[in-house]
């Protein structure tokens, strides 16, 4: 078994298709360029011929590849960049990214739980409500998120918090005062569980984002730990001259 593939609920051909898609997105194979031969791909990834064919057919349905009998397989498109999610640097700008957006939210877990807070985060609330779910757009999952909400905040709009993205709801609640919000980002790779939820290859690139919102007295009102597909994140920042 190739080191890039491990035991996963994601079929091997789907993992391979994701790897090929990433190469096309990075420009390793330009539009109009011919892919390596079937045999070369079989040798590189140490998979069966049928696995390569299935991966190519999957990308052909997405309009990225065109298998041509007797000639080879050619790149005919690049992954759409309109599915990018911008990682904004202010809470209100972040809320606007999601406001009006109605992603499909697949609830995995919903119960009371205690988050692991860092010293710099602030002081814990008496009790938290925990939600863990997968967010999808156009039936394609793009992130797995673990949400810890001060139970008092959660009770203000439990139905909305379960059905909508959290940050816009927080800003809509007049009684909630957010004095401090921080976000950190780290580049990582998908483990078996995350790969299964996001339909990507095990060890595929992901972005791990941690968001903390605190009240004026330092109480942590919201902690969000989000794992995004690497091909869904677009991060820009202005540099001071």
Buried (B, 14 or more C-beta within 10 A) or exposed (E): EEEBBBEBEBBBBBBBBBBBBBEBBEEEBEEEEEBBEBEEBBEEBEBEEEBBBBBBEBBBEBEBBBBEEEEEBBBBEBBEEEBBBEBBEEBEEBBBBBBEEEBEBEEEEBEEBEBEBEEEBBEBBEEBBBBBBBBBBEEEBBBBBBBBBBBBBBEBBEEBBBEBBBBBBBBBBEEBEBEBBEBEBEEEBBBBEBBBBBBBBBBBBBBBBBBBBBBEEEBBBBBBBBBBBBBBBEEEEEEEE
